[in-house]
Amino acid sequence: MRFHGVCYDAGTRYDEISSRRCWDAALVEREIEAICSELHCSSILVFGSALDRIDLAARLALERGLRVTVQPRSIDGDHATVLRQLAEAAELAESLRRDRPDVVLSVGCELSLFAAGVVAGETFRERSGPLLSGGPPSDDVQTRLNALLARAAGTARSRFGGELTYAAGGWEVVDWEDFDRVAVDHYRGAYNEASYVSQLRALTRLGKPVVVAEFGCCAYAGADQRGGAGAEIVSWTPYPHLDDPPQRSESTQARYLVELLEIFQAARVHEACVFQFVEPAYPHAADPRLDLDRASFALVKTLREDQTRADAPYRIEPKLAFHAVAAHYAANHGHR
């Protein structure tokens, strides 16, 4: 595996609320420095809805020698909105690439789920049911998705001169002709454990570099069986909490990540990015019902100064998974 990476959320807007209410340039710089010098990454996937934030995180990463993938996200945007944001992101990525060549542009993530108009449903929550619980989407859905991706690739190519990719959901059948890299969000759970490796190897036979754009696990017993659905144990009303808190298990998360990294290494994956470095919306707490970090994919715990405020300043503390991934990356020359 040539590039060992992590996903970094610069703030994604869900229902008009940002996943990162606390955003501070000095804090971001400390986090990017930890990704580089302590986690031993050689690449980073920076995603989010606010392009100025992506710009800051990407520039800090490039200054430290990391390969950067820029990925804009417009949750529940219609096709015109998605393409308009992508055009701006492509111009941003090109400005970054002019200074340093190690910039890749991803035209989006799981657009059948996150963009309106490919699958029926006004919100991504309404669309998630039929997409994530049933069989493969219909041919019509795949046709609409690939039509949107063709437009996205054309929009990006007209403004960006570097490598282009897209982060596909496991249920999406993508025509990769317009892209330089094949990328997939490849979580493992009870639902796909038997076919997980064969699905990955099928991608490597397409003749293009294969990227695992996301893979991850939450920090509780049994989270390894839930895969990408691990965070669904959180109840958000009347306040964020866990109704029936599962046993906290950082070792489950750490073991899962290392197992998958070894699979990727054996399959000769080009790059893999752990989902994700930090999730401030899922803070750690001593009270098990308030310990949202159990349901977080983050490699570090978020410790808020004021537990009652989503925008409160915070500090981070590495979890077992952080140390396990750092050791694997260091041993496999993750940092160039």
N, C-alpha and C positions, 0 to 999 in steps of 0.2 A: 504494500500500500504506500503510495507516494506521499499523500497528504493526510495528516492526522488533525482533525478539526473539531470545532464545537460551534453550536448555534448561539447567537447572541441577539436577544430581542431588544430593539431600540425603542419599543413602545408600539403596540398594535391596538387599534381601536376596535373594540367589540361593543356593540350597542351604545356607541358614542362615549364609551369609557375606555381610557388607555390602560393597557396591561402594566404600564410603568408610570405611576402617578408622580413618583419622585425621580427627577432627572437632573443631574448635576454634572458639569463637565469634569470636575476633579474626581468625582466618584467613578465616572465612566473610565477615566484614564487609569485609575487604580485597578479596575476590573480587567481592562484590556491588558495591562501590564501583568496581572496574575495569570491570564490566559496564555500569555507568551512565555513568561519566565518560570512559573510554578506548575502550570498544567502541561507545559512543553508542547503546545500546539504548533503546527506549521501552517494552519489555515483556519479561517473563521467564516461563517455564513452570517451576515448581518441582515436581519429582516425587520420590517415594521411598516407603519403607516406614515410616519413623519420623515420626510426625506432629509431635513436638516439634521435630524438625529442620526440617521444612517450615515450621513456625510461625516459627522464628528467621529463616530465609532470606527468607520472604515479608514479614515485618515490616521487615526491613532494606531490602528492595527498595521497599516501599510508602513508607517514609520518604524515599526518594530520588526519588519521583515516578514509579516504574515501574508499568505495568499488570501485575497478577500473575494467572497461572492456576495454581491448586492442583490437583495430580493425584496421588492416592494409588495405590500399586502393591503388590499382594499376590501375589507370584510363586508360582504353583501352589496358591493358596488355592481351596477349594471355594466355591460360590456364597454360602453363608451367611457365610463368612469375608470374602469380597470385599465383601458388602453391609454387614457389621458395620463394617469399616474405613471404607467410604464414608460411613456415617452419622456416624462420628466426624470424618471429614475435612470433611463438610458443615457440622457445627457449628463446626469451626475456621474454615472459610472465611467463615461468617456472622459470626463474632466479628471477623474481619479487616475484613469489608465494613461493619460498623457504624461503624468508625473512618474508613475510606477506601473509597469506592465502587468503585474500580478493581480489583475482584476477580472472577474467573471461576472456576467449578468444572468440572473435567473428571472425569467419573465413572470414568475408567480409560483404559487403553491396550491396544489389540490383545488384547482379552479372549479371543478364540478361541485365541490362542497362550498367553497368560500365566495365564489362569484355568483350573482343572480343570473338566471336565464339559461343555464345548462340543464339543471334539474328543477322540477317544480318545487316551489316553496319560497316564501318571502325572505326567510332568514336561514343562516347556516344551520341553526338548530332544527328547523323544520326539514331541511334537506338531509341532515345527518341520518335520520331514521332509515329511509329507504336505501341510502348509499352504504351505510356501515353495518346494517343488520341483515340485508338480503344477499342475493347472488349478484353476479356481475351486472352492471347497468345495461340497459337496452342498447341496441345498435344506434338508435336515434340519439341517445345521450352521448355516446362516444363520438358520433358524427358532429354534434354541436360543439363538444369539447375540442375536437381537433380543428374545427373551423375557427374557433376562438384562438387556439394556439397558433394557427397559421397567420392570423392577423397580428397576434402579439409578436411573433418572430419577425414579421415584416416591419412592424413599428420599431422594434428594438434594433434591427439591422440598419435601418436608415439613420440611426443616431449613435450607434455603438459599434466599434470596430474590433472588439475582442471576442472571446469565446462566449457562447450562448447556451443556456440550459433551461430546464424547467423541473420543478420538484413534483413528481406525480404521486398521487395516492395509489395504494396497492390495488385498488379496484379499477383504476383508469387504464385503458388501452391506448397508448399514445403513439402517434406517427412521429418518429424521431428524426425524420429526414431533414427538417429545418434546424436541427440543434447539433452542437458540437459534442455535447456530453449527454449521456443517458443518466438521469437522476431520479431517485425514488425515495419516498419516505417509507422506510422498511422496518416497521416494528414487528416484534415476535410475540405471539401470545398463544393461548390454547387453541385458538381458532385456525392458526396457520403453522403451528410448530412442525407438523409432518412435512409440509411443502416449503418451508422457509428457505432452505438451502437451494433446492431445485429452482425456485422462483428467481433467486439471485443469479444462479448460474445461467439461466435462460437470458438474462439481461446481458451478461458478459459475452454472449454469442452474437450480439447485434453489431459488433465490429467498431464500437466507439467506447471511449473511457466510461466506466460506470462509477457513479457517485451515489453513496447512501447519504442523502441530504438531511435525513433525520432518523435517529433511532434512540430509544430511551426507555426508562423504567422509573416508576415511583418508588418511594422508600417505605414500603410496608409489606408485610408477609402476604403473599399471593399476588402482588402487583406484577410479577413476571408472567403470570397467566393472563393478565388483562391487556398487556401490550400498550398500544396507543390510547386505550380507553381508561387507563389507570386513574386519571384525575376526576373521573365521573362520580367518585364517591363523595364529593363535596356538595353540601346543600348551601345555596346562596341566600335563602330567605329564612327568617327575617334578617339574618346576618350570616356571614360566612362561617360555616362550622361543619363538623363531621357528626352525623347522627349516631353512628355506631363505629367509633374509631377502631380501625384494624391495628394490629400490633405493629409498632414502628420497627422497621428492619432495614437499616442502611446496608447491611450485608447482602440482602436480596438485590438491591439496586446495583451494588458494586459487582457482584458475581455475574449478573445478567450482562452488564456492559462489557466486561472483559471477555465473556463467552462469545458475544457477537463480534467484538473486535478480532478475535482469533478466527472466526468464520470468514470475516471480510478479508483478512490477511491471506487465508488459504485460497479464497476465490479470486485473488488478485484484483480486488476492488481498487480503483484509482484514488478515491478519497472517501472518508466517512466523517460525519459531523454529529457528535453527541447532542441530543436535544435534552437540556440546554444548560447554559452556564448558570444563570440566576433567574428566579421568578419572584420578584418582589410582591406580587399579588397573593403569594402563598407563604406567609411568614411562619416561622417556627414559634411555638409557645409551649410552656410547661404543661398546660391543661390539654390532655389528649383531644378533647372536643374542638379545641381552637388551634391545634397543631396542623395547620394546612400544609406544612412542609412534608408531611407524610404523603400527601397527594400531589407533590410537586416532582417534576422531572429534573429539577435543578441539581447541579453538582455541589452547590453551596447552599447553606441555610441562610435565610434572610432574618435578621434580628432587628426588629423595629425599635426605635427609641420610644414611640408611643403606639402601643398595640391597637388602639382604637382608631388610628388615622391611616388610611391607605396611602396618603401622600407624605407620611412621616419619614424623616431621614432614617437610614438603616446601615448596619454593617453586615458583612458576610463572614461565614465560618465554613471551611471545607468539610464536606461529608466523606464517609468512607469511599464513596464512588469517585470523588475528586482524586483522592490519593491513588486509587486503583488505576484510574485512567491515566493519571500523570506517570505512574510507574511504567505502564504499558507503552505510552508514547515515548518516554525517555529511552526505554530499552529498544524501541524499534525506530529510533532516529526520527522521532516526530518533529523535533525542532531542528531546522536546517542551520 
